[in-house]
Amino acid sequence: MTRVKICGLTREEDVDAAVDAGADAVGVISGFPNSPRAVSISRAGSLISRVPPFVTSVLVTTAEALVQHLDAVKRAAPGAIQLYSRSLSPHTVRHSFHAYLLKPYSVGAHESDGSDVLSKVKEAVKGYDALLTDTLREGYDGGTGLTSDWSVCAAIRKAIAPTPLILSGGLRPDNVELAVATVQPFCVDVSSGVESAPGVKDKAKVRAFVAKANAAEERRVEQ
């Protein structure tokens, strides 16, 4: 079954809506001051504490934030950390926080499924538990809201197997079925595609996204 992660949560009611809709993971962003979905580490901890057992809480953050707020992140105890870092090794983070580690990887519009790209991504994911693909956009680390080249993402999924691939970037209730069928990811990740305003989730869109992702997987299994 393709898992679903609802990311960029800023409110308790949105955490509840994602869980009630059947999301497998929920993401909280901290350490990105220019993001409308970013919250403080203490606020992130409060939202994470609301996540029930068997749903994975994901802290989306940077190496700088982890170092600056080491004790607070430990208290928050996220189930996974989506780490934007060029300075901390995955081994160091895993030793400090005992969480699953997700490696973000931006897919550029110029990239193909050539061996150079696949070799680069296989190297990038070493030491991580999963790779999250997003769409490259100048000035953005992630959360671009732009749709990736799914053929490239499918090639990346095959190249890094058995490491799981999480597909993000421009996903919405009206395109997630095709995304699942094309890429066959371990998980799909959505933020702006289920919002009524930046950082405010739309319950109906959240429910529709989870239902569409599940329906696509069920059809794939039947085939």
Buried (B, 14 or more C-beta within 10 A) or exposed (E): EBBBBBBBBBEEEBBBBBBEBBBBBBBBBBBBEEBBBBBEBEBBBBBBEBBEEEBBBBBBBBBEBBEEBEEBBBEBBBBBBBBBBEEBEBEBBBEBBEBBBBBBBBBEEEBEBEEEBBEBBBEBBEEBBBBBBBBBBEEBBBBBBBBBBBEBBBBBBEBBEEBBBBBBBBBBBEBBBEBBBBBBBBBBBBBBBBBEEEBBBBBEBBBBBBBBBBEBBEEBEEE
